[in-house]
């Protein structure tokens, strides 16, 4: 298997996608923000000191998806057509499950944009709640699925 971000001499480079056709693409990623039940209660009640934790994190995730090419050196800037973030409080964790979905019609996939969206949303949840609990953990960042492009569809197991 060859890695596409390296040229034949082993130097990092941005992949040339100019000959690829534009196709509909979608990626879904998730992250879990694990916290104490008391901290989760602040989120659910909307009484965290910094305000609407889930609303601010949702916006931060959208912004993160749009800026992925500025953060990840070899990512292409993409014309993102849709970004959605679902932030669901889950008492069984306890914490918040973040699911980011990103779409485009372009020459390359949006996996990195979905992963970045979930990451930035998780970091924002942490930032908004760190006064209440320093030990919050962000775990399980992963790609759940991708559709479109030459490699077609892929789904995570489990």
Steps between C-alpha positions, in 0.01 A plus 500: 500500500637842411421816692368773272646791694858403411668532162725221358797646692309488829439874528165627626285667234141597437332241277402623153124444469450714189419203273243352739130560432283691742277255687265518796689413818405467865684408818375445853723512809440482873663592827395437859544759773504313831418689821346451840122472534498834687675677213269339246207627707630857443499437125149356498360775723675771301654645814872478416678824591600575137151446359356268234769231486347293221404797283843658518671165439278439196607833347865433584483162326353657187775761501763230553379302198525811284858567614640148475735583211657773717570253781601178322795579271421278200120531494340665200272799560156365412168654404305354792129487423366381838623459856280369779594427857284301737599536865301259713525482879527133601467424871635147443843634396460739689568774251425634154512302175601723210420393144625716213378457143670685214403505132653634182486454126866493414815316401601375844329376814397679816619250761748748649234770513261272691775393742605861552140608561453232767837586658439873518150450637642270771772749589237771526288290736812458713579872490149595603493254791860502628409733788261233625724198435863483392499122446265495201629263231455508125505142373411282207564745218443292189359489152165322495439502126591650165322494169602602150816519297707225341507285814120511541338440837657398828345435843673457835443175682327514835 
